Amino acid sequence: MKKNNLTQFIDGNYIQFPAEYFATSKQNIQKLVQAQTVHEHHALRCIIEIGKTLSHLYDFKKRSKSPRIDKMWEELVAEFHYSPSTVTKYIKISKNPVIADERFKNRIPSSVYSLYELSKIEPIALQLLIESNEVTNSSGRTEIDALTSPIKIKKKTKIQIPIMTLSIDKKDWISSYKSFDDDLIDFLKTRNISYSLSPQVKSIDKSEETRFKKIEHFVFQQSKALFNKVVKNYINRECVTKNLCTSKTSFKRKIQLMKYDKEEVTTDGCMTANEVQERLLILGFLEESIWNEYRMKWTAEAFAKFPSRIPVSVDTNITDGWNDYFEQKLSKNFTPVKKKREFTGFKV
Protein backbone atom coordinates (compact mmCIF):
# COMPACT_ATOMS: atom_id res chain seq x y z
CA MET A 1 0.00 0.00 0.00
CA LYS A 2 1.50 3.34 -1.08
CA LYS A 3 0.97 6.45 1.00
CA ASN A 4 -0.20 9.57 -0.88
CA ASN A 5 0.41 12.72 1.26
CA LEU A 6 -1.17 12.63 4.72
CA THR A 7 -4.83 12.15 3.92
CA GLN A 8 -5.20 9.10 1.73
CA PHE A 9 -3.56 5.79 0.79
CA ILE A 10 -3.34 4.10 -2.59
CA ASP A 11 -3.69 0.33 -2.71
CA GLY A 12 -3.35 -0.57 -6.41
CA ASN A 13 -6.09 1.51 -8.06
CA TYR A 14 -8.03 1.89 -4.83
CA ILE A 15 -7.85 5.07 -2.71
CA GLN A 16 -8.21 4.53 1.02
CA PHE A 17 -8.84 7.37 3.46
CA PRO A 18 -7.58 7.50 7.08
CA ALA A 19 -10.77 6.13 8.66
CA GLU A 20 -10.73 3.16 6.27
CA TYR A 21 -7.00 2.71 6.78
CA PHE A 22 -7.38 2.49 10.57
CA ALA A 23 -10.42 0.24 10.26
CA THR A 24 -8.60 -2.14 7.89
CA SER A 25 -5.52 -2.14 10.13
CA LYS A 26 -7.70 -2.89 13.15
CA GLN A 27 -9.21 -5.90 11.36
CA ASN A 28 -5.73 -7.14 10.40
CA ILE A 29 -4.49 -6.87 13.98
CA GLN A 30 -7.59 -8.74 15.24
CA LYS A 31 -6.86 -11.61 12.83
CA LEU A 32 -3.18 -11.65 13.83
CA VAL A 33 -3.98 -11.68 17.56
CA GLN A 34 -6.39 -14.57 17.04
CA ALA A 35 -3.86 -16.49 14.93
CA GLN A 36 -1.17 -15.82 17.51
CA THR A 37 -3.34 -17.44 20.18
CA VAL A 38 -4.70 -20.37 18.15
CA HIS A 39 -1.68 -21.24 16.01
CA GLU A 40 1.31 -21.17 18.36
CA HIS A 41 3.80 -22.01 15.59
CA HIS A 42 2.74 -18.80 13.81
CA ALA A 43 3.13 -16.59 16.91
CA LEU A 44 6.48 -15.08 15.86
CA ARG A 45 5.23 -14.06 12.42
CA CYS A 46 2.05 -12.61 13.95
CA ILE A 47 4.02 -10.53 16.46
CA ILE A 48 6.23 -9.13 13.69
CA GLU A 49 3.23 -8.26 11.48
CA ILE A 50 1.43 -6.59 14.40
CA GLY A 51 4.59 -4.55 15.03
CA LYS A 52 4.80 -3.49 11.38
CA THR A 53 1.15 -2.45 11.33
CA LEU A 54 1.50 -0.44 14.54
CA SER A 55 4.70 1.16 13.21
CA HIS A 56 2.99 2.32 9.99
CA LEU A 57 0.01 3.69 11.91
CA TYR A 58 2.17 5.46 14.48
CA ASP A 59 4.37 7.06 11.80
CA PHE A 60 1.24 8.27 10.01
CA LYS A 61 -0.13 9.69 13.26
CA LYS A 62 3.09 11.61 13.93
CA ARG A 63 3.24 13.07 10.42
CA SER A 64 -0.43 14.05 10.26
CA LYS A 65 -0.44 16.08 13.51
CA SER A 66 -4.22 15.85 13.40
CA PRO A 67 -6.45 15.55 16.50
CA ARG A 68 -8.79 13.33 14.47
CA ILE A 69 -5.96 10.93 13.57
CA ASP A 70 -4.72 11.01 17.17
CA LYS A 71 -8.18 9.94 18.33
CA MET A 72 -8.25 7.08 15.80
CA TRP A 73 -4.88 5.90 17.12
CA GLU A 74 -5.98 6.11 20.75
CA GLU A 75 -9.16 4.17 20.02
CA LEU A 76 -7.23 1.46 18.16
CA VAL A 77 -4.64 0.85 20.90
CA ALA A 78 -7.40 0.98 23.54
CA GLU A 79 -9.31 -1.68 21.61
CA PHE A 80 -6.39 -4.10 22.07
CA HIS A 81 -5.39 -2.82 25.56
CA TYR A 82 -1.95 -1.85 24.22
CA SER A 83 -0.03 0.45 26.56
CA PRO A 84 2.70 2.75 25.15
CA SER A 85 5.40 0.32 26.30
CA THR A 86 3.60 -2.61 24.65
CA VAL A 87 3.42 -0.69 21.35
CA THR A 88 7.14 0.09 21.66
CA LYS A 89 7.94 -3.59 22.17
CA TYR A 90 6.01 -4.73 19.10
CA ILE A 91 7.51 -2.01 16.88
CA LYS A 92 11.09 -2.64 18.01
CA ILE A 93 10.70 -6.41 17.49
CA SER A 94 9.37 -5.90 13.97
CA LYS A 95 12.33 -3.71 13.00
CA ASN A 96 15.04 -6.20 13.96
CA PRO A 97 16.25 -7.90 10.73
CA VAL A 98 17.51 -11.04 12.47
CA ILE A 99 14.25 -11.66 14.33
CA ALA A 100 12.40 -11.23 11.01
CA ASP A 101 14.77 -13.61 9.18
CA GLU A 102 12.86 -16.75 8.14
CA ARG A 103 15.98 -18.88 8.72
CA PHE A 104 15.70 -18.35 12.46
CA LYS A 105 11.92 -18.56 12.96
CA ASN A 106 12.14 -21.94 14.71
CA ARG A 107 15.30 -21.10 16.67
CA ILE A 108 14.15 -18.11 18.73
CA PRO A 109 11.44 -17.70 21.40
CA SER A 110 7.99 -16.45 20.42
CA SER A 111 6.97 -14.48 23.52
CA VAL A 112 6.79 -10.70 23.17
CA TYR A 113 8.94 -10.07 26.26
CA SER A 114 11.73 -12.45 25.21
CA LEU A 115 11.69 -11.11 21.65
CA TYR A 116 11.88 -7.55 22.95
CA GLU A 117 15.03 -8.42 24.92
CA LEU A 118 16.50 -9.96 21.75
CA SER A 119 15.63 -6.82 19.76
CA LYS A 120 17.97 -4.81 22.01
CA ILE A 121 20.97 -6.84 20.81
CA GLU A 122 22.91 -5.68 17.76
CA PRO A 123 21.84 -7.78 14.72
CA ILE A 124 25.31 -9.23 14.06
CA ALA A 125 25.76 -10.22 17.70
CA LEU A 126 22.24 -11.67 17.82
CA GLN A 127 22.84 -13.80 14.74
CA LEU A 128 26.03 -15.20 16.29
CA LEU A 129 24.16 -16.03 19.49
CA ILE A 130 21.46 -17.88 17.54
CA GLU A 131 23.89 -19.76 15.30
CA SER A 132 25.93 -20.84 18.32
CA ASN A 133 22.71 -22.07 20.04
CA GLU A 134 23.25 -19.68 22.96
CA VAL A 135 19.79 -18.33 22.08
CA THR A 136 17.12 -21.00 21.45
CA ASN A 137 13.36 -21.12 21.13
CA SER A 138 13.14 -21.83 24.87
CA SER A 139 15.29 -18.87 26.00
CA GLY A 140 13.64 -16.60 28.55
CA ARG A 141 14.29 -12.97 29.46
CA THR A 142 16.70 -13.78 32.29
CA GLU A 143 18.81 -16.05 30.08
CA ILE A 144 18.85 -13.47 27.29
CA ASP A 145 19.94 -10.71 29.71
CA ALA A 146 22.94 -12.84 30.67
CA LEU A 147 24.02 -13.06 27.02
CA THR A 148 24.10 -9.35 26.22
CA SER A 149 27.75 -8.85 27.21
CA PRO A 150 30.16 -8.59 24.25
CA ILE A 151 31.19 -11.92 22.69
CA LYS A 152 34.85 -12.73 23.22
CA ILE A 153 36.76 -13.92 20.18
CA LYS A 154 39.81 -16.07 20.80
CA LYS A 155 43.03 -14.78 19.26
CA LYS A 156 45.98 -16.85 18.14
CA THR A 157 48.93 -16.64 20.52
CA LYS A 158 52.13 -15.18 19.09
CA ILE A 159 55.65 -15.99 20.28
CA GLN A 160 57.13 -12.82 21.77
CA ILE A 161 60.44 -11.79 23.33
CA PRO A 162 60.67 -9.59 26.47
CA ILE A 163 62.81 -6.48 25.86
CA MET A 164 62.60 -4.27 28.98
CA THR A 165 60.82 -3.38 32.24
CA LEU A 166 59.77 0.13 33.30
CA SER A 167 59.96 1.74 36.73
CA ILE A 168 59.22 5.22 38.11
CA ASP A 169 60.03 7.07 41.34
CA LYS A 170 57.98 5.78 44.27
CA LYS A 171 57.19 9.31 45.47
CA ASP A 172 53.82 10.43 44.06
CA TRP A 173 53.99 7.49 41.67
CA ILE A 174 50.22 7.39 41.11
CA SER A 175 50.15 11.01 39.91
CA SER A 176 53.21 10.42 37.76
CA TYR A 177 51.88 7.24 36.18
CA LYS A 178 48.39 8.62 35.56
CA SER A 179 49.89 11.64 33.79
CA PHE A 180 51.16 9.47 30.92
CA ASP A 181 49.54 6.01 31.13
CA ASP A 182 47.04 6.61 28.32
CA ASP A 183 49.73 7.82 25.93
CA LEU A 184 52.04 4.95 26.85
CA ILE A 185 49.39 2.26 26.41
CA ASP A 186 48.19 3.77 23.13
CA PHE A 187 51.81 3.79 21.90
CA LEU A 188 52.27 0.11 22.79
CA LYS A 189 48.97 -0.93 21.22
CA THR A 190 49.58 0.87 17.92
CA ARG A 191 52.85 -1.10 17.57
CA ASN A 192 51.34 -4.42 18.67
CA ILE A 193 53.64 -4.55 21.71
CA SER A 194 52.37 -6.75 24.51
CA TYR A 195 52.57 -5.48 28.08
CA SER A 196 51.54 -6.54 31.57
CA LEU A 197 50.70 -4.22 34.45
CA SER A 198 52.38 -4.44 37.83
CA PRO A 199 50.39 -5.49 40.94
CA GLN A 200 50.48 -1.85 42.14
CA VAL A 201 48.90 -0.55 38.92
CA LYS A 202 46.35 -3.38 38.87
CA SER A 203 45.41 -2.47 42.45
CA ILE A 204 44.69 1.13 41.43
CA ASP A 205 42.66 0.02 38.42
CA LYS A 206 40.76 -2.52 40.54
CA SER A 207 39.90 0.08 43.17
CA GLU A 208 38.61 2.43 40.48
CA GLU A 209 36.54 -0.38 38.95
CA THR A 210 35.04 -1.16 42.37
CA ARG A 211 34.42 2.53 42.94
CA PHE A 212 32.46 2.90 39.71
CA LYS A 213 30.38 -0.16 40.47
CA LYS A 214 29.41 1.52 43.74
CA ILE A 215 28.63 4.74 41.88
CA GLU A 216 26.59 2.83 39.32
CA HIS A 217 24.66 1.05 42.09
CA PHE A 218 24.02 4.34 43.92
CA VAL A 219 22.63 6.01 40.78
CA PHE A 220 20.53 2.91 40.04
CA GLN A 221 18.98 2.96 43.53
CA GLN A 222 18.24 6.69 43.28
CA SER A 223 16.63 6.20 39.85
CA LYS A 224 14.34 3.46 41.20
CA ALA A 225 13.32 5.66 44.12
CA LEU A 226 12.43 8.53 41.77
CA PHE A 227 10.52 6.17 39.45
CA ASN A 228 8.41 4.84 42.33
CA LYS A 229 7.72 8.34 43.65
CA VAL A 230 6.69 9.80 40.27
CA VAL A 231 4.55 6.81 39.28
CA LYS A 232 2.83 6.56 42.66
CA ASN A 233 2.01 10.28 42.72
CA TYR A 234 0.63 10.16 39.17
CA ILE A 235 -1.53 7.06 39.68
CA ASN A 236 -2.85 8.27 43.05
CA ARG A 237 -3.78 11.64 41.57
CA GLU A 238 -5.35 10.32 38.37
CA CYS A 239 -7.24 7.57 40.15
CA VAL A 240 -8.89 10.09 42.46
CA THR A 241 -9.50 12.62 39.66
CA LYS A 242 -11.31 9.99 37.60
CA ASN A 243 -13.32 8.80 40.63
CA LEU A 244 -11.96 5.28 40.28
CA CYS A 245 -10.88 4.80 43.87
CA THR A 246 -10.90 6.09 47.42
CA SER A 247 -8.09 6.96 49.84
CA LYS A 248 -8.30 3.42 51.23
CA THR A 249 -7.80 1.69 47.86
CA SER A 250 -4.52 -0.24 47.72
CA PHE A 251 -1.91 0.88 45.22
CA LYS A 252 -1.99 -2.55 43.57
CA ARG A 253 -5.71 -2.13 42.98
CA LYS A 254 -5.17 1.39 41.66
CA ILE A 255 -2.78 0.00 39.04
CA GLN A 256 -5.48 -2.40 37.90
CA LEU A 257 -8.15 0.32 37.83
CA MET A 258 -5.88 2.53 35.72
CA LYS A 259 -5.37 -0.45 33.36
CA TYR A 260 -1.60 -0.63 33.64
CA ASP A 261 0.48 -3.80 33.61
CA LYS A 262 2.61 -4.26 36.72
CA GLU A 263 5.78 -4.30 34.61
CA GLU A 264 4.94 -0.85 33.19
CA VAL A 265 4.63 0.96 36.51
CA THR A 266 7.29 -0.80 38.61
CA THR A 267 11.04 -1.24 38.21
CA ASP A 268 10.75 -5.04 38.27
CA GLY A 269 13.27 -6.51 35.85
CA CYS A 270 15.29 -3.29 35.46
CA MET A 271 19.03 -3.89 35.85
CA THR A 272 20.43 -0.38 35.23
CA ALA A 273 19.45 3.27 35.65
CA ASN A 274 19.14 3.47 31.85
CA GLU A 275 16.44 0.78 31.85
CA VAL A 276 14.58 2.62 34.64
CA GLN A 277 14.84 5.83 32.60
CA GLU A 278 13.51 4.15 29.45
CA ARG A 279 10.53 2.69 31.30
CA LEU A 280 9.66 5.99 33.00
CA LEU A 281 9.98 8.15 29.87
CA ILE A 282 7.79 5.76 27.88
CA LEU A 283 5.04 6.33 30.46
CA GLY A 284 5.31 10.07 29.86
CA PHE A 285 5.00 10.98 33.55
CA LEU A 286 8.26 12.98 33.60
CA GLU A 287 10.09 15.13 31.06
CA GLU A 288 13.50 13.88 29.91
CA SER A 289 15.16 17.21 30.81
CA ILE A 290 14.01 16.85 34.42
CA TRP A 291 15.23 13.25 34.54
CA ASN A 292 18.66 14.40 33.24
CA GLU A 293 18.88 17.02 36.00
CA TYR A 294 18.24 14.33 38.62
CA ARG A 295 20.77 12.02 36.91
CA MET A 296 23.51 14.68 37.09
CA LYS A 297 22.67 15.37 40.73
CA TRP A 298 22.89 11.67 41.68
CA THR A 299 26.16 11.27 39.77
CA ALA A 300 27.71 14.28 41.51
CA GLU A 301 26.60 12.93 44.91
CA ALA A 302 28.01 9.50 44.09
CA PHE A 303 31.39 10.88 43.03
CA ALA A 304 31.59 12.76 46.33
CA LYS A 305 30.38 9.75 48.33
CA PHE A 306 32.96 7.40 46.78
CA PRO A 307 36.23 9.34 46.35
CA SER A 308 39.04 8.11 44.12
CA ARG A 309 42.49 6.93 45.22
CA ILE A 310 43.93 8.94 42.32
CA PRO A 311 45.14 12.32 43.69
CA VAL A 312 43.15 15.41 42.77
CA SER A 313 46.36 17.02 41.51
CA VAL A 314 46.39 14.62 38.56
CA ASP A 315 45.73 16.38 35.24
CA THR A 316 41.97 16.94 34.75
CA ASN A 317 41.84 14.81 31.61
CA ILE A 318 42.45 11.75 33.81
CA THR A 319 39.44 12.51 36.00
CA ASP A 320 37.41 13.46 32.96
CA GLY A 321 38.32 10.16 31.37
CA TRP A 322 37.02 8.24 34.36
CA ASN A 323 33.86 10.36 34.41
CA ASP A 324 33.22 9.41 30.81
CA TYR A 325 34.11 5.80 31.61
CA PHE A 326 31.33 5.82 34.21
CA GLU A 327 28.81 7.30 31.75
CA GLN A 328 29.67 4.52 29.31
CA LYS A 329 29.45 1.88 32.05
CA LEU A 330 25.82 2.90 32.47
CA SER A 331 25.09 2.17 28.81
CA LYS A 332 23.78 -1.23 27.71
CA ASN A 333 26.99 -2.42 26.16
CA PHE A 334 29.20 -1.36 29.12
CA THR A 335 31.95 -0.29 26.69
CA PRO A 336 34.31 2.32 28.22
CA VAL A 337 35.30 5.12 25.86
CA LYS A 338 37.63 7.90 26.95
CA LYS A 339 37.19 11.44 25.71
CA LYS A 340 37.24 14.95 27.15
CA ARG A 341 34.27 15.71 29.43
CA GLU A 342 34.13 18.45 32.06
CA PHE A 343 32.25 16.92 34.96
CA THR A 344 33.04 19.78 37.35
CA GLY A 345 30.98 22.12 35.19
CA PHE A 346 27.75 20.30 36.00
CA LYS A 347 25.27 22.40 37.94
CA VAL A 348 23.08 20.64 40.47
C-alpha positions in Angstrom: 0.0 0.0 0.0 1.5 3.3 -1.1 1.0 6.5 1.0 -0.2 9.6 -0.9 0.4 12.7 1.3 -1.2 12.6 4.7 -4.8 12.2 3.9 -5.2 9.1 1.7 -3.6 5.8 0.8 -3.3 4.1 -2.6 -3.7 0.3 -2.7 -3.4 -0.6 -6.4 -6.1 1.5 -8.1 -8.0 1.9 -4.8 -7.9 5.1 -2.7 -8.2 4.5 1.0 -8.8 7.4 3.5 -7.6 7.5 7.1 -10.8 6.1 8.7 -10.7 3.2 6.3 -7.0 2.7 6.8 -7.4 2.5 10.6 -10.4 0.2 10.3 -8.6 -2.1 7.9 -5.5 -2.1 10.1 -7.7 -2.9 13.1 -9.2 -5.9 11.4 -5.7 -7.1 10.4 -4.5 -6.9 14.0 -7.6 -8.7 15.2 -6.9 -11.6 12.8 -3.2 -11.7 13.8 -4.0 -11.7 17.6 -6.4 -14.6 17.0 -3.9 -16.5 14.9 -1.2 -15.8 17.5 -3.3 -17.4 20.2 -4.7 -20.4 18.2 -1.7 -21.2 16.0 1.3 -21.2 18.4 3.8 -22.0 15.6 2.7 -18.8 13.8 3.1 -16.6 16.9 6.5 -15.1 15.9 5.2 -14.1 12.4 2.0 -12.6 13.9 4.0 -10.5 16.5 6.2 -9.1 13.7 3.2 -8.3 11.5 1.4 -6.6 14.4 4.6 -4.6 15.0 4.8 -3.5 11.4 1.1 -2.4 11.3 1.5 -0.4 14.5 4.7 1.2 13.2 3.0 2.3 10.0 0.0 3.7 11.9 2.2 5.5 14.5 4.4 7.1 11.8 1.2 8.3 10.0 -0.1 9.7 13.3 3.1 11.6 13.9 3.2 13.1 10.4 -0.4 14.1 10.3 -0.4 16.1 13.5 -4.2 15.9 13.4 -6.5 15.5 16.5 -8.8 13.3 14.5 -6.0 10.9 13.6 -4.7 11.0 17.2 -8.2 9.9 18.3 -8.2 7.1 15.8 -4.9 5.9 17.1 -6.0 6.1 20.8 -9.2 4.2 20.0 -7.2 1.5 18.2 -4.6 0.8 20.9 -7.4 1.0 23.5 -9.3 -1.7 21.6 -6.4 -4.1 22.1 -5.4 -2.8 25.6 -2.0 -1.8 24.2 0.0 0.5 26.6 2.7 2.8 25.2 5.4 0.3 26.3 3.6 -2.6 24.7 3.4 -0.7 21.4 7.1 0.1 21.7 7.9 -3.6 22.2 6.0 -4.7 19.1 7.5 -2.0 16.9 11.1 -2.6 18.0 10.7 -6.4 17.5 9.4 -5.9 14.0 12.3 -3.7 13.0 15.0 -6.2 14.0 16.2 -7.9 10.7 17.5 -11.0 12.5 14.2 -11.7 14.3 12.4 -11.2 11.0 14.8 -13.6 9.2 12.9 -16.7 8.1 16.0 -18.9 8.7 15.7 -18.4 12.5 11.9 -18.6 13.0 12.1 -21.9 14.7 15.3 -21.1 16.7 14.2 -18.1 18.7 11.4 -17.7 21.4 8.0 -16.5 20.4 7.0 -14.5 23.5 6.8 -10.7 23.2 8.9 -10.1 26.3 11.7 -12.5 25.2 11.7 -11.1 21.6 11.9 -7.6 23.0 15.0 -8.4 24.9 16.5 -10.0 21.7 15.6 -6.8 19.8 18.0 -4.8 22.0 21.0 -6.8 20.8 22.9 -5.7 17.8 21.8 -7.8 14.7 25.3 -9.2 14.1 25.8 -10.2 17.7 22.2 -11.7 17.8 22.8 -13.8 14.7 26.0 -15.2 16.3 24.2 -16.0 19.5 21.5 -17.9 17.5 23.9 -19.8 15.3 25.9 -20.8 18.3 22.7 -22.1 20.0 23.2 -19.7 23.0 19.8 -18.3 22.1 17.1 -21.0 21.5 13.4 -21.1 21.1 13.1 -21.8 24.9 15.3 -18.9 26.0 13.6 -16.6 28.5 14.3 -13.0 29.5 16.7 -13.8 32.3 18.8 -16.1 30.1 18.9 -13.5 27.3 19.9 -10.7 29.7 22.9 -12.8 30.7 24.0 -13.1 27.0 24.1 -9.3 26.2 27.8 -8.9 27.2 30.2 -8.6 24.2 31.2 -11.9 22.7 34.8 -12.7 23.2 36.8 -13.9 20.2 39.8 -16.1 20.8 43.0 -14.8 19.3 46.0 -16.8 18.1 48.9 -16.6 20.5 52.1 -15.2 19.1 55.6 -16.0 20.3 57.1 -12.8 21.8 60.4 -11.8 23.3 60.7 -9.6 26.5 62.8 -6.5 25.9 62.6 -4.3 29.0 60.8 -3.4 32.2 59.8 0.1 33.3 60.0 1.7 36.7 59.2 5.2 38.1 60.0 7.1 41.3 58.0 5.8 44.3 57.2 9.3 45.5 53.8 10.4 44.1 54.0 7.5 41.7 50.2 7.4 41.1 50.1 11.0 39.9 53.2 10.4 37.8 51.9 7.2 36.2 48.4 8.6 35.6 49.9 11.6 33.8 51.2 9.5 30.9 49.5 6.0 31.1 47.0 6.6 28.3 49.7 7.8 25.9 52.0 5.0 26.9 49.4 2.3 26.4 48.2 3.8 23.1 51.8 3.8 21.9 52.3 0.1 22.8 49.0 -0.9 21.2 49.6 0.9 17.9 52.8 -1.1 17.6 51.3 -4.4 18.7 53.6 -4.5 21.7 52.4 -6.7 24.5 52.6 -5.5 28.1 51.5 -6.5 31.6 50.7 -4.2 34.4 52.4 -4.4 37.8 50.4 -5.5 40.9 50.5 -1.9 42.1 48.9 -0.5 38.9 46.3 -3.4 38.9 45.4 -2.5 42.5 44.7 1.1 41.4 42.7 0.0 38.4 40.8 -2.5 40.5 39.9 0.1 43.2 38.6 2.4 40.5 36.5 -0.4 38.9 35.0 -1.2 42.4 34.4 2.5 42.9 32.5 2.9 39.7 30.4 -0.2 40.5 29.4 1.5 43.7 28.6 4.7 41.9 26.6 2.8 39.3 24.7 1.1 42.1 24.0 4.3 43.9 22.6 6.0 40.8 20.5 2.9 40.0 19.0 3.0 43.5 18.2 6.7 43.3 16.6 6.2 39.9 14.3 3.5 41.2 13.3 5.7 44.1 12.4 8.5 41.8 10.5 6.2 39.4 8.4 4.8 42.3 7.7 8.3 43.6 6.7 9.8 40.3 4.6 6.8 39.3 2.8 6.6 42.7 2.0 10.3 42.7 0.6 10.2 39.2 -1.5 7.1 39.7 -2.9 8.3 43.1 -3.8 11.6 41.6 -5.3 10.3 38.4 -7.2 7.6 40.2 -8.9 10.1 42.5 -9.5 12.6 39.7 -11.3 10.0 37.6 -13.3 8.8 40.6 -12.0 5.3 40.3 -10.9 4.8 43.9 -10.9 6.1 47.4 -8.1 7.0 49.8 -8.3 3.4 51.2 -7.8 1.7 47.9 -4.5 -0.2 47.7 -1.9 0.9 45.2 -2.0 -2.5 43.6 -5.7 -2.1 43.0 -5.2 1.4 41.7 -2.8 0.0 39.0 -5.5 -2.4 37.9 -8.2 0.3 37.8 -5.9 2.5 35.7 -5.4 -0.5 33.4 -1.6 -0.6 33.6 0.5 -3.8 33.6 2.6 -4.3 36.7 5.8 -4.3 34.6 4.9 -0.9 33.2 4.6 1.0 36.5 7.3 -0.8 38.6 11.0 -1.2 38.2 10.8 -5.0 38.3 13.3 -6.5 35.8 15.3 -3.3 35.5 19.0 -3.9 35.8 20.4 -0.4 35.2 19.5 3.3 35.6 19.1 3.5 31.9 16.4 0.8 31.9 14.6 2.6 34.6 14.8 5.8 32.6 13.5 4.1 29.4 10.5 2.7 31.3 9.7 6.0 33.0 10.0 8.2 29.9 7.8 5.8 27.9 5.0 6.3 30.5 5.3 10.1 29.9 5.0 11.0 33.6 8.3 13.0 33.6 10.1 15.1 31.1 13.5 13.9 29.9 15.2 17.2 30.8 14.0 16.8 34.4 15.2 13.2 34.5 18.7 14.4 33.2 18.9 17.0 36.0 18.2 14.3 38.6 20.8 12.0 36.9 23.5 14.7 37.1 22.7 15.4 40.7 22.9 11.7 41.7 26.2 11.3 39.8 27.7 14.3 41.5 26.6 12.9 44.9 28.0 9.5 44.1 31.4 10.9 43.0 31.6 12.8 46.3 30.4 9.8 48.3 33.0 7.4 46.8 36.2 9.3 46.3 39.0 8.1 44.1 42.5 6.9 45.2 43.9 8.9 42.3 45.1 12.3 43.7 43.2 15.4 42.8 46.4 17.0 41.5 46.4 14.6 38.6 45.7 16.4 35.2 42.0 16.9 34.7 41.8 14.8 31.6 42.5 11.8 33.8 39.4 12.5 36.0 37.4 13.5 33.0 38.3 10.2 31.4 37.0 8.2 34.4 33.9 10.4 34.4 33.2 9.4 30.8 34.1 5.8 31.6 31.3 5.8 34.2 28.8 7.3 31.8 29.7 4.5 29.3 29.4 1.9 32.0 25.8 2.9 32.5 25.1 2.2 28.8 23.8 -1.2 27.7 27.0 -2.4 26.2 29.2 -1.4 29.1 32.0 -0.3 26.7 34.3 2.3 28.2 35.3 5.1 25.9 37.6 7.9 26.9 37.2 11.4 25.7 37.2 14.9 27.2 34.3 15.7 29.4 34.1 18.5 32.1 32.3 16.9 35.0 33.0 19.8 37.4 31.0 22.1 35.2 27.7 20.3 36.0 25.3 22.4 37.9 23.1 20.6 40.5 
